[in-house]
Amino acid sequence: MNDVSEEIKKKAQSLFEEGKVKVEFETDKRIHFKVFGKTEEHSVIYDKEKNEYSCDCQFFALRQKTCSHILAAEIKLRQ
């Protein structure tokens, strides 16, 4: 997570503080989040067994790096 830029960290914190991160549902293996961005909503999935997050946004799809949506979901999970 050290490769996350300050810009992404700030965006994630804002998404969380503005209440834009919701736990949609949870199973034994996964937690499904909805993160509401400025123009669209994104699905973030936390895989409990692999301890990995994935997101359907273009940033994550292209770079396979932590996006603001994943970081916001992590903040929500720690609360």
Secondary structure, 3 states (H helix, E strand, C coil): CCCCCHHHHHHHHHHHHCCCEEEEEECCCEEEEEEECCCCEEEEEEECCCCEEEECCHHHHHHCCCCHHHHHHHHHHHC
